[in-house]
Amino acid sequence: MPYLFATEHHNDADYAAGRVFYSLPGHPAFPVRLAGEIFRRCLALREADNLTAPCALYDPCCGGAYHLATLAYLHGERIASIAASDIDADALALARRNLDLLTWSGLDRRIAELARLWADCGKRSHEEALESAERLRERLLASTERRAIPVSLFQADAADGARVLGELGAQSVDVVITDVPYNRLSAWQGNVADPLWRMLEALRLVLAPGAVVAIASDKGQKAEHEAYQRVDRFQIGKRRIVLLKCDV
């Protein structure tokens, strides 16, 4: 069975893209259940190395950062910080709006926006979105009583190691989860020769000891690099997920 941790189906309607979290055409949302499964597999691999502290999470191809925002709500106690980057300025603008929902001010702005839509249009979908936003506010209250999650966002080619290192610093990342471009809705930009290898090479500069890199792609792309060891692999639908560790 592909799912080892997210074995039960839950109602994730509160986290649906376009409901409270923002979405745009051309920026597909990553499935909530699959994101949770990948994250928990990464944590299990770290725990096998006695690494149990909350992790610094990074996505070098973040798109709209929808999955990072949902992971923060669902597993925030296991996340020390979130970093996100993308080469696409429009994707980063969307990511900024979604990651802003991890803050009181950002979520309150979204609640006010949904309340206006409900008052002006009276659509049941707006009312449901407002109800979801209020439930997210309760979750945010519970999580921020412990601590807020620091977030950084920057524009970069995923293959530009110097840029990524300059933004994040050496040995700063514990877990990478990224859904790389692979279909008609998204494509690699910038230096496209061996993009996955180049991304993995760039990541070597920022990975902490024991870090885990999880890459979702189609079967036409191979997440391989001579400095990395594949430690897990599974497939859900058309997505192939590979988990790697590197001697950094």
N, C-alpha and C positions, 0 to 999 in steps of 0.2 A: 504494500500500500504506500503511495507516494507521501502521504501525510503521516508524520511520526508524532507531531506535537499538536497541530491544529486539527485534531481528529473529529471534533464535533462541529456541526454547523451552527453558527450563531447568527442572529439577526444583526447584520451590519448596516442597516439602513441609515443610521445616524451618520455613518462615515461615507455614504455614497458620494461620488464625485458629482458636483453640480448642485448638491443639496445645501450643505453648509460650506464644505470645501469647494473651492473654485475650480472650474474646468474650462478648457477652450478646445475648439476643433483642432485636430492635428496633434494634440497632446494627450494621448490615451492614458487613462488611470490604471495603475497597477492594482491587481486584485488584493483586497484587504487580507483575506485568509492566507493567501500565498505569501504576502509580505511577512505576516506573523510567523509562518512556518519557517521561512528562510532565516529570519532574525533569531528564532529560538534554536535552530540548528547551529547557527554561528555561536551563540552563547554556550551551547553544549560542548562544542569543540574547545572553546576557551576554558570552560570549567574543567575539562579533562587535563588541562595544563595548570590547574589550580589558579586560574584567573577569574575571579568572581566579582570584582568591583564593577560598578557601572561603566559602560564602554563609551568611547568617543566614536560616533557613527558618522560616516562620510559617504556621499554619492557624487562621483565625478561627472555623471551624465544625468543630472537630477530631473530634467524636464520641469514639470510643474511642482515637484517635491510633494506630491499628494501622498505617496507611500511613507515618506519621512514624517509628515505631519500626523498621519494615522498611527504610525508606530509610536510616536511620542505620546499620544493619548492612551494607547492600549498597553504600552510597555515602558512608560516613562521612568519608572523606578529603576530600570536597568540601563538607562541612557544617561551618560554624564554630559554629553554635548552633541550637537548636530552641526555638521558642515555640509554644504551643498554647492556645487558648481555646474555650469553648463556653458557651452560655447554660444548658445542661442540667446540673444537678448530678450526675445519675447517669452521664451521659456522661463528665464530668470524673473521676469516681471510677474508671471503667474506663480512661480515658486515663492517669491517674496510675500504675496498675498496669502498663500496657504500657510507658510511658516509663521506669518504674523498672527494666525489664529491660535498659536501657542502662547500668546500674550493676552493679558486682560484687556488692554486697549484695542487690540485687533479683533478679538472675539466680540467685545461689546459693540464695535463699529458694525460687525457683520450682523449681530442681533438687531441693531437699530435698522439696518438696511432691510432685513427680512421682515421686520415689523412694518416698515413703510410699504413694502410690496403687498403684504397681507391686508393692510388697511386700504390701499389704493385699488387692488385687484380682486381681493376676496377669494383667491384660488385656494383650494384645499392643499395643493402642493406647497404653497407658501406657508400655510399654517403648519403643515407637517415639518417643513424645514425649520421654522421658528421653534417648534417643540424639540427638534433634534439639537438645535443650537443651545437651548436652555439645558438640555441634558449634558452636552459637552461642557457647558459652563460649570456644572456640578463636578464633573470629572477634573476640570482644570483647577477648581477650588481645592479638591482633595490632593492633587499632585503638587500644587504650588505651596501648600502648607508644609510640604517636605522641602521643596526647592524648585526654582524655575530652571528650565533647561536652556543653557546658552546656545545661541544659534548664530552661525556665520554663513554668508552667502557671497559668492564672487563669480565673475565671468572668467572662464578659462577653457582652452582646448584640453580635453582629458589626457592627451598625449604630451602636453607641455609640462614636463617634470619640474623645470625651474620655476614656472609660475605657481604650480600647486605647492611646491615646497615653500616658496616665498609667502604664500597666504597661510599655510597651515603649520609649518615648522617640522623639523625632523622628528620621527618616531612619535607622531601625534595622533595616529589613527589606530583604533583597535578593531573596528569592524567596517568593512565596505560592503554595501549592498547597492547594486546598480543594474538597471534594465537597459541594456545597450541598444542603439538603433539597429533595427533589422527588418522593417517592413515598409509598406508603401506610405505609412503615416510619419515615418522618421527615417533619417539617413545620416550617416557619418558626415561631418563637416570638417573643414581644415585638412590636415595631413591624413589622407585616407589609406595610405600604404600600410598594411598590417596594423589596423587601428587597435585591435584588442591587445596585441603584443606590446604596442607602444604605450597603451594605457597602463598595462601591468608594469612595464618598465618605469613609468612615471610614478606609479604608486609605491614602488620600492623605497623611494626617498622619504616617504612619510609614514610607513607602517611601523607600528610598535612591535616589539617581540611578542610572539604569540598571536599576532593579528590574523583575522580571517577575511578573505575576499570572496564575496558571493556575486556571481555574474549570471544574469538571465539573458538568454539570447535564443535565436532559432538554431536549428541543427546545422545550418549552413555556415555558422561561425564557430571556430574552435578557440576556447579560452585556454591557451597554452603559452607557457614561457618557461625557459630552462631553469629559472631561479625559483619556480613555484612547484609545489607538490599538490596534486589533486587529492582531496581528503573526503569528498562526498560528491554525489551527482544524482539528480532525479529529474523527472519531466512531468509537467502538468500541462495538458493540452499541447499547444505548439511551442510552449516555452521550455527550454532546457536550462536547468540551473546547475551550475558547477561551483563548488566551494574549494578554495585554494588556500594554502599557507606558504609562506615565503621565509627563507633564511635571510633576514635583513641585516 
